[in-house]
Amino acid sequence: MSTTPHSGRSTIESIVQELEKTPEPMQLSVLAFIRSLDVSDIPENHHPSELPPRTLGLNRGAMKMSDDFDEPLPDEFWLGEE
């Protein structure tokens, strides 16, 4: 059973404690998300630190940012006017 940093509680205990403070509609969303996960091919003792390091630059040049990216958007954008 893993523990969360600085708490002494297990991960599942921490999750339950947080969910108990959450409104029921959000709890149902969390439940739906958990049920949507496909964990069938993840080993039981899997830990994220065991993943291979990411390789930077694999998609270099795949996109181009426009020259005016940092410019403010016009009021029409925010107000939905055309």
Biopython code that builds the backbone (N, CA, C, O; Angstrom):
import numpy as np
from Bio.PDB.StructureBuilder import StructureBuilder

atoms = [
    (1, "MET", "N", (0.853, -1.175, 0.000)),
    (1, "MET", "CA", (0.000, 0.000, 0.000)),
    (1, "MET", "C", (0.893, 1.230, 0.000)),
    (1, "MET", "O", (1.770, 1.354, 0.855)),
    (2, "SER", "N", (0.685, 2.144, -0.946)),
    (2, "SER", "CA", (1.532, 3.331, -1.008)),
    (2, "SER", "C", (0.964, 4.430, -0.119)),
    (2, "SER", "O", (-0.232, 4.458, 0.171)),
    (3, "THR", "N", (1.834, 5.325, 0.304)),
    (3, "THR", "CA", (1.392, 6.452, 1.120)),
    (3, "THR", "C", (1.675, 7.739, 0.389)),
    (3, "THR", "O", (2.602, 7.823, -0.417)),
    (4, "THR", "N", (0.868, 8.742, 0.676)),
    (4, "THR", "CA", (1.071, 10.044, 0.069)),
    (4, "THR", "C", (2.105, 10.803, 0.878)),
    (4, "THR", "O", (2.242, 10.554, 2.076)),
    (5, "PRO", "N", (2.836, 11.718, 0.264)),
    (5, "PRO", "CA", (3.881, 12.452, 0.968)),
    (5, "PRO", "C", (3.327, 13.227, 2.164)),
    (5, "PRO", "O", (2.285, 13.874, 2.060)),
    (6, "HIS", "N", (4.016, 13.161, 3.283)),
    (6, "HIS", "CA", (3.752, 13.966, 4.472)),
    (6, "HIS", "C", (2.430, 13.660, 5.156)),
    (6, "HIS", "O", (2.017, 14.435, 6.018)),
    (7, "SER", "N", (1.755, 12.594, 4.827)),
    (7, "SER", "CA", (0.453, 12.381, 5.445)),
    (7, "SER", "C", (0.389, 11.114, 6.280)),
    (7, "SER", "O", (-0.339, 11.069, 7.272)),
    (8, "GLY", "N", (1.129, 10.095, 5.906)),
    (8, "GLY", "CA", (1.049, 8.826, 6.602)),
    (8, "GLY", "C", (-0.155, 8.007, 6.196)),
    (8, "GLY", "O", (-0.296, 6.865, 6.634)),
    (9, "ARG", "N", (-1.042, 8.567, 5.356)),
    (9, "ARG", "CA", (-2.221, 7.828, 4.886)),
    (9, "ARG", "C", (-1.886, 7.128, 3.573)),
    (9, "ARG", "O", (-0.994, 7.536, 2.830)),
    (10, "SER", "N", (-2.625, 6.075, 3.321)),
    (10, "SER", "CA", (-2.458, 5.422, 2.026)),
    (10, "SER", "C", (-3.081, 6.298, 0.943)),
    (10, "SER", "O", (-3.874, 7.195, 1.231)),
    (11, "THR", "N", (-2.715, 6.027, -0.288)),
    (11, "THR", "CA", (-3.264, 6.784, -1.409)),
    (11, "THR", "C", (-4.776, 6.662, -1.442)),
    (11, "THR", "O", (-5.470, 7.661, -1.629)),
    (12, "ILE", "N", (-5.296, 5.464, -1.264)),
    (12, "ILE", "CA", (-6.746, 5.264, -1.331)),
    (12, "ILE", "C", (-7.441, 6.008, -0.198)),
    (12, "ILE", "O", (-8.525, 6.558, -0.394)),
    (13, "GLU", "N", (-6.832, 6.033, 0.981)),
    (13, "GLU", "CA", (-7.423, 6.778, 2.098)),
    (13, "GLU", "C", (-7.469, 8.277, 1.786)),
    (13, "GLU", "O", (-8.444, 8.952, 2.117)),
    (14, "SER", "N", (-6.434, 8.785, 1.160)),
    (14, "SER", "CA", (-6.407, 10.200, 0.782)),
    (14, "SER", "C", (-7.465, 10.510, -0.267)),
    (14, "SER", "O", (-8.114, 11.554, -0.208)),
    (15, "ILE", "N", (-7.637, 9.613, -1.218)),
    (15, "ILE", "CA", (-8.650, 9.808, -2.257)),
    (15, "ILE", "C", (-10.042, 9.823, -1.638)),
    (15, "ILE", "O", (-10.854, 10.696, -1.944)),
    (16, "VAL", "N", (-10.314, 8.863, -0.774)),
    (16, "VAL", "CA", (-11.627, 8.781, -0.125)),
    (16, "VAL", "C", (-11.884, 10.032, 0.701)),
    (16, "VAL", "O", (-12.989, 10.573, 0.674)),
    (17, "GLN", "N", (-10.884, 10.495, 1.429)),
    (17, "GLN", "CA", (-11.043, 11.694, 2.254)),
    (17, "GLN", "C", (-11.396, 12.903, 1.382)),
    (17, "GLN", "O", (-12.269, 13.693, 1.740)),
    (18, "GLU", "N", (-10.722, 13.045, 0.246)),
    (18, "GLU", "CA", (-11.023, 14.164, -0.653)),
    (18, "GLU", "C", (-12.411, 14.020, -1.261)),
    (18, "GLU", "O", (-13.138, 15.006, -1.379)),
    (19, "LEU", "N", (-12.790, 12.803, -1.648)),
    (19, "LEU", "CA", (-14.103, 12.585, -2.252)),
    (19, "LEU", "C", (-15.239, 12.858, -1.274)),
    (19, "LEU", "O", (-16.308, 13.317, -1.676)),
    (20, "GLU", "N", (-15.013, 12.580, 0.004)),
    (20, "GLU", "CA", (-16.047, 12.834, 1.008)),
    (20, "GLU", "C", (-16.371, 14.322, 1.117)),
    (20, "GLU", "O", (-17.465, 14.682, 1.551)),
    (21, "LYS", "N", (-15.436, 15.190, 0.732)),
    (21, "LYS", "CA", (-15.641, 16.641, 0.788)),
    (21, "LYS", "C", (-16.212, 17.187, -0.523)),
    (21, "LYS", "O", (-16.488, 18.381, -0.634)),
    (22, "THR", "N", (-16.388, 16.310, -1.509)),
    (22, "THR", "CA", (-16.775, 16.727, -2.853)),
    (22, "THR", "C", (-18.276, 16.536, -3.061)),
    (22, "THR", "O", (-18.826, 15.530, -2.612)),
    (23, "PRO", "N", (-18.960, 17.478, -3.734)),
    (23, "PRO", "CA", (-20.391, 17.309, -4.004)),
    (23, "PRO", "C", (-20.670, 16.032, -4.811)),
    (23, "PRO", "O", (-19.848, 15.603, -5.622)),
    (24, "GLU", "N", (-21.835, 15.442, -4.574)),
    (24, "GLU", "CA", (-22.156, 14.160, -5.207)),
    (24, "GLU", "C", (-22.084, 14.185, -6.736)),
    (24, "GLU", "O", (-21.588, 13.223, -7.321)),
    (25, "PRO", "N", (-22.557, 15.243, -7.412)),
    (25, "PRO", "CA", (-22.426, 15.228, -8.883)),
    (25, "PRO", "C", (-20.975, 15.085, -9.334)),
    (25, "PRO", "O", (-20.698, 14.411, -10.326)),
    (26, "MET", "N", (-20.047, 15.716, -8.611)),
    (26, "MET", "CA", (-18.644, 15.602, -8.973)),
    (26, "MET", "C", (-18.131, 14.192, -8.649)),
    (26, "MET", "O", (-17.311, 13.642, -9.384)),
    (27, "GLN", "N", (-18.616, 13.619, -7.554)),
    (27, "GLN", "CA", (-18.241, 12.244, -7.213)),
    (27, "GLN", "C", (-18.651, 11.294, -8.336)),
    (27, "GLN", "O", (-17.910, 10.374, -8.682)),
    (28, "LEU", "N", (-19.841, 11.526, -8.904)),
    (28, "LEU", "CA", (-20.309, 10.674, -10.005)),
    (28, "LEU", "C", (-19.427, 10.841, -11.237)),
    (28, "LEU", "O", (-19.186, 9.881, -11.969)),
    (29, "SER", "N", (-18.945, 12.067, -11.465)),
    (29, "SER", "CA", (-18.027, 12.294, -12.586)),
    (29, "SER", "C", (-16.714, 11.561, -12.365)),
    (29, "SER", "O", (-16.161, 10.974, -13.295)),
    (30, "VAL", "N", (-16.218, 11.593, -11.140)),
    (30, "VAL", "CA", (-14.980, 10.882, -10.815)),
    (30, "VAL", "C", (-15.180, 9.387, -11.008)),
    (30, "VAL", "O", (-14.314, 8.711, -11.564)),
    (31, "LEU", "N", (-16.307, 8.869, -10.555)),
    (31, "LEU", "CA", (-16.603, 7.446, -10.723)),
    (31, "LEU", "C", (-16.658, 7.065, -12.200)),
    (31, "LEU", "O", (-16.113, 6.036, -12.599)),
    (32, "ALA", "N", (-17.312, 7.889, -13.005)),
    (32, "ALA", "CA", (-17.380, 7.613, -14.449)),
    (32, "ALA", "C", (-15.986, 7.623, -15.066)),
    (32, "ALA", "O", (-15.678, 6.791, -15.920)),
    (33, "PHE", "N", (-15.142, 8.559, -14.637)),
    (33, "PHE", "CA", (-13.780, 8.621, -15.154)),
    (33, "PHE", "C", (-13.006, 7.357, -14.785)),
    (33, "PHE", "O", (-12.343, 6.762, -15.634)),
    (34, "ILE", "N", (-13.091, 6.950, -13.521)),
    (34, "ILE", "CA", (-12.376, 5.750, -13.079)),
    (34, "ILE", "C", (-12.821, 4.540, -13.879)),
    (34, "ILE", "O", (-11.997, 3.728, -14.300)),
    (35, "ARG", "N", (-14.126, 4.419, -14.088)),
    (35, "ARG", "CA", (-14.643, 3.277, -14.850)),
    (35, "ARG", "C", (-14.212, 3.308, -16.304)),
    (35, "ARG", "O", (-14.179, 2.269, -16.963)),
    (36, "SER", "N", (-13.877, 4.505, -16.818)),
    (36, "SER", "CA", (-13.467, 4.605, -18.221)),
    (36, "SER", "C", (-12.006, 4.230, -18.433)),
    (36, "SER", "O", (-11.579, 4.019, -19.568)),
    (37, "LEU", "N", (-11.244, 4.146, -17.360)),
    (37, "LEU", "CA", (-9.822, 3.825, -17.480)),
    (37, "LEU", "C", (-9.637, 2.363, -17.868)),
    (37, "LEU", "O", (-10.319, 1.482, -17.344)),
    (38, "ASP", "N", (-8.727, 2.114, -18.773)),
    (38, "ASP", "CA", (-8.393, 0.736, -19.154)),
    (38, "ASP", "C", (-7.096, 0.372, -18.456)),
    (38, "ASP", "O", (-6.007, 0.698, -18.928)),
    (39, "VAL", "N", (-7.224, -0.297, -17.341)),
    (39, "VAL", "CA", (-6.039, -0.656, -16.563)),
    (39, "VAL", "C", (-5.681, -2.125, -16.731)),
    (39, "VAL", "O", (-4.866, -2.664, -15.982)),
    (40, "SER", "N", (-6.287, -2.762, -17.709)),
    (40, "SER", "CA", (-6.070, -4.200, -17.878)),
    (40, "SER", "C", (-4.640, -4.555, -18.258)),
    (40, "SER", "O", (-4.182, -5.661, -17.973)),
    (41, "ASP", "N", (-3.925, -3.630, -18.901)),
    (41, "ASP", "CA", (-2.563, -3.963, -19.330)),
    (41, "ASP", "C", (-1.485, -3.292, -18.481)),
    (41, "ASP", "O", (-0.313, -3.293, -18.858)),
    (42, "ILE", "N", (-1.873, -2.715, -17.330)),
    (42, "ILE", "CA", (-0.898, -2.092, -16.440)),
    (42, "ILE", "C", (-0.558, -3.085, -15.332)),
    (42, "ILE", "O", (-1.454, -3.558, -14.633)),
    (43, "PRO", "N", (0.725, -3.404, -15.165)),
    (43, "PRO", "CA", (1.095, -4.339, -14.102)),
    (43, "PRO", "C", (0.681, -3.799, -12.732)),
    (43, "PRO", "O", (0.655, -2.587, -12.516)),
    (44, "GLU", "N", (0.359, -4.705, -11.815)),
    (44, "GLU", "CA", (-0.126, -4.304, -10.496)),
    (44, "GLU", "C", (0.880, -3.441, -9.740)),
    (44, "GLU", "O", (0.488, -2.549, -8.987)),
    (45, "ASN", "N", (2.159, -3.695, -9.931)),
    (45, "ASN", "CA", (3.186, -2.954, -9.196)),
    (45, "ASN", "C", (3.765, -1.799, -10.009)),
    (45, "ASN", "O", (4.870, -1.338, -9.725)),
    (46, "HIS", "N", (3.033, -1.327, -11.014)),
    (46, "HIS", "CA", (3.495, -0.243, -11.888)),
    (46, "HIS", "C", (3.660, 1.052, -11.104)),
    (46, "HIS", "O", (2.846, 1.373, -10.237)),
    (47, "HIS", "N", (4.704, 1.781, -11.411)),
    (47, "HIS", "CA", (4.931, 3.101, -10.821)),
    (47, "HIS", "C", (5.344, 4.042, -11.948)),
    (47, "HIS", "O", (6.162, 3.667, -12.788)),
    (48, "PRO", "N", (4.786, 5.280, -11.986)),
    (48, "PRO", "CA", (5.104, 6.210, -13.085)),
    (48, "PRO", "C", (6.588, 6.473, -13.268)),
    (48, "PRO", "O", (7.016, 6.765, -14.385)),
    (49, "SER", "N", (7.387, 6.382, -12.220)),
    (49, "SER", "CA", (8.814, 6.649, -12.368)),
    (49, "SER", "C", (9.511, 5.578, -13.201)),
    (49, "SER", "O", (10.662, 5.758, -13.600)),
    (50, "GLU", "N", (8.832, 4.474, -13.466)),
    (50, "GLU", "CA", (9.415, 3.403, -14.269)),
    (50, "GLU", "C", (9.260, 3.648, -15.765)),
    (50, "GLU", "O", (9.788, 2.882, -16.571)),
    (51, "LEU", "N", (8.555, 4.689, -16.144)),
    (51, "LEU", "CA", (8.372, 5.002, -17.558)),
    (51, "LEU", "C", (9.693, 5.480, -18.147)),
    (51, "LEU", "O", (10.491, 6.111, -17.455)),
    (52, "PRO", "N", (9.926, 5.182, -19.420)),
    (52, "PRO", "CA", (11.164, 5.669, -20.033)),
    (52, "PRO", "C", (11.125, 7.192, -20.144)),
    (52, "PRO", "O", (10.043, 7.773, -20.231)),
    (53, "PRO", "N", (12.278, 7.843, -20.141)),
    (53, "PRO", "CA", (12.279, 9.311, -20.251)),
    (53, "PRO", "C", (11.742, 9.739, -21.612)),
    (53, "PRO", "O", (11.898, 9.033, -22.608)),
    (54, "ARG", "N", (11.114, 10.896, -21.635)),
    (54, "ARG", "CA", (10.569, 11.420, -22.897)),
    (54, "ARG", "C", (11.694, 11.948, -23.776)),
    (54, "ARG", "O", (12.708, 12.446, -23.287)),
    (55, "THR", "N", (11.494, 11.828, -25.078)),
    (55, "THR", "CA", (12.465, 12.339, -26.036)),
    (55, "THR", "C", (11.950, 13.669, -26.567)),
    (55, "THR", "O", (10.904, 13.724, -27.213)),
    (56, "LEU", "N", (12.682, 14.732, -26.293)),
    (56, "LEU", "CA", (12.270, 16.056, -26.738)),
    (56, "LEU", "C", (12.567, 16.245, -28.223)),
    (56, "LEU", "O", (13.525, 15.683, -28.755)),
    (57, "GLY", "N", (11.737, 17.039, -28.877)),
    (57, "GLY", "CA", (11.985, 17.423, -30.254)),
    (57, "GLY", "C", (11.484, 16.463, -31.304)),
    (57, "GLY", "O", (11.808, 16.629, -32.480)),
    (58, "LEU", "N", (10.701, 15.457, -30.929)),
    (58, "LEU", "CA", (10.226, 14.490, -31.925)),
    (58, "LEU", "C", (9.306, 15.128, -32.960)),
    (58, "LEU", "O", (9.276, 14.684, -34.108)),
    (59, "ASN", "N", (8.558, 16.158, -32.578)),
    (59, "ASN", "CA", (7.623, 16.807, -33.499)),
    (59, "ASN", "C", (8.068, 18.208, -33.884)),
    (59, "ASN", "O", (7.252, 19.048, -34.265)),
    (60, "ARG", "N", (9.353, 18.450, -33.783)),
    (60, "ARG", "CA", (9.881, 19.777, -34.120)),
    (60, "ARG", "C", (9.465, 20.147, -35.545)),
    (60, "ARG", "O", (9.630, 19.365, -36.481)),
    (61, "GLY", "N", (8.923, 21.353, -35.681)),
    (61, "GLY", "CA", (8.500, 21.847, -36.993)),
    (61, "GLY", "C", (7.118, 21.384, -37.402)),
    (61, "GLY", "O", (6.666, 21.727, -38.494)),
    (62, "ALA", "N", (6.419, 20.609, -36.562)),
    (62, "ALA", "CA", (5.103, 20.096, -36.914)),
    (62, "ALA", "C", (4.032, 21.172, -36.849)),
    (62, "ALA", "O", (2.963, 21.013, -37.440)),
    (63, "MET", "N", (4.296, 22.258, -36.145)),
    (63, "MET", "CA", (3.324, 23.346, -36.068)),
    (63, "MET", "C", (4.048, 24.683, -36.148)),
    (63, "MET", "O", (5.248, 24.781, -35.890)),
    (64, "LYS", "N", (3.296, 25.695, -36.506)),
    (64, "LYS", "CA", (3.860, 27.034, -36.562)),
    (64, "LYS", "C", (2.942, 27.968, -35.799)),
    (64, "LYS", "O", (1.733, 27.998, -36.030)),
    (65, "MET", "N", (3.524, 28.724, -34.894)),
    (65, "MET", "CA", (2.757, 29.692, -34.127)),
    (65, "MET", "C", (2.725, 30.996, -34.916)),
    (65, "MET", "O", (3.734, 31.421, -35.479)),
    (66, "SER", "N", (1.558, 31.619, -34.950)),
    (66, "SER", "CA", (1.443, 32.850, -35.726)),
    (66, "SER", "C", (2.263, 33.959, -35.074)),
    (66, "SER", "O", (2.515, 33.931, -33.869)),
    (67, "ASP", "N", (2.673, 34.925, -35.874)),
    (67, "ASP", "CA", (3.501, 36.024, -35.390)),
    (67, "ASP", "C", (2.765, 36.897, -34.371)),
    (67, "ASP", "O", (3.398, 37.530, -33.526)),
    (68, "ASP", "N", (1.427, 36.933, -34.449)),
    (68, "ASP", "CA", (0.660, 37.777, -33.529)),
    (68, "ASP", "C", (0.092, 36.975, -32.344)),
    (68, "ASP", "O", (-0.900, 37.385, -31.741)),
    (69, "PHE", "N", (0.697, 35.871, -32.021)),
    (69, "PHE", "CA", (0.202, 34.997, -30.958)),
    (69, "PHE", "C", (0.021, 35.737, -29.631)),
    (69, "PHE", "O", (-0.966, 35.512, -28.930)),
    (70, "ASP", "N", (0.950, 36.603, -29.285)),
    (70, "ASP", "CA", (0.898, 37.307, -28.007)),
    (70, "ASP", "C", (0.053, 38.581, -28.032)),
    (70, "ASP", "O", (-0.089, 39.244, -27.005)),
    (71, "GLU", "N", (-0.493, 38.921, -29.155)),
    (71, "GLU", "CA", (-1.313, 40.132, -29.247)),
    (71, "GLU", "C", (-2.657, 39.905, -28.562)),
    (71, "GLU", "O", (-3.175, 38.788, -28.570)),
    (72, "PRO", "N", (-3.228, 40.958, -27.969)),
    (72, "PRO", "CA", (-4.547, 40.809, -27.328)),
    (72, "PRO", "C", (-5.618, 40.463, -28.363)),
    (72, "PRO", "O", (-5.561, 40.910, -29.509)),
    (73, "LEU", "N", (-6.578, 39.671, -27.944)),
    (73, "LEU", "CA", (-7.688, 39.339, -28.831)),
    (73, "LEU", "C", (-8.679, 40.502, -28.831)),
    (73, "LEU", "O", (-8.837, 41.178, -27.814)),
    (74, "PRO", "N", (-9.349, 40.740, -29.964)),
    (74, "PRO", "CA", (-10.294, 41.856, -30.033)),
    (74, "PRO", "C", (-11.528, 41.586, -29.161)),
    (74, "PRO", "O", (-11.835, 40.437, -28.841)),
    (75, "ASP", "N", (-12.224, 42.658, -28.784)),
    (75, "ASP", "CA", (-13.436, 42.526, -27.971)),
    (75, "ASP", "C", (-14.463, 41.630, -28.646)),
    (75, "ASP", "O", (-15.197, 40.909, -27.970)),
    (76, "GLU", "N", (-14.522, 41.671, -29.988)),
    (76, "GLU", "CA", (-15.497, 40.848, -30.715)),
    (76, "GLU", "C", (-15.303, 39.363, -30.415)),
    (76, "GLU", "O", (-16.265, 38.596, -30.378)),
    (77, "PHE", "N", (-14.069, 38.976, -30.205)),
    (77, "PHE", "CA", (-13.794, 37.567, -29.880)),
    (77, "PHE", "C", (-14.449, 37.204, -28.557)),
    (77, "PHE", "O", (-15.104, 36.167, -28.454)),
    (78, "TRP", "N", (-14.280, 38.045, -27.547)),
    (78, "TRP", "CA", (-14.785, 37.739, -26.212)),
    (78, "TRP", "C", (-16.275, 37.930, -26.097)),
    (78, "TRP", "O", (-16.934, 37.224, -25.333)),
    (79, "LEU", "N", (-16.828, 38.884, -26.852)),
    (79, "LEU", "CA", (-18.243, 39.201, -26.745)),
    (79, "LEU", "C", (-19.101, 38.427, -27.734)),
    (79, "LEU", "O", (-20.328, 38.511, -27.674)),
    (80, "GLY", "N", (-18.493, 37.681, -28.633)),
    (80, "GLY", "CA", (-19.238, 36.885, -29.591)),
    (80, "GLY", "C", (-19.836, 37.699, -30.710)),
    (80, "GLY", "O", (-20.746, 37.232, -31.395)),
    (81, "GLU", "N", (-19.348, 38.901, -30.911)),
    (81, "GLU", "CA", (-19.867, 39.750, -31.987)),
    (81, "GLU", "C", (-19.130, 39.431, -33.280)),
    (81, "GLU", "O", (-17.999, 38.945, -33.274)),
    (82, "GLU", "N", (-19.797, 39.713, -34.371)),
    (82, "GLU", "CA", (-19.145, 39.473, -35.666)),
    (82, "GLU", "C", (-18.968, 40.746, -36.421)),
    (82, "GLU", "O", (-18.437, 40.736, -37.532)),
]
sb = StructureBuilder()
sb.init_structure("model")
sb.init_model(0)
sb.init_chain("A")
sb.init_seg("    ")
for serial, (resi, resn, name, xyz) in enumerate(atoms, 1):
    if name == "N":
        sb.init_residue(resn, " ", resi, " ")
    sb.init_atom(name, np.array(xyz, "f"), 0.0, 1.0, " ", f" {name:<3s}", serial, name[0])
structure = sb.get_structure()
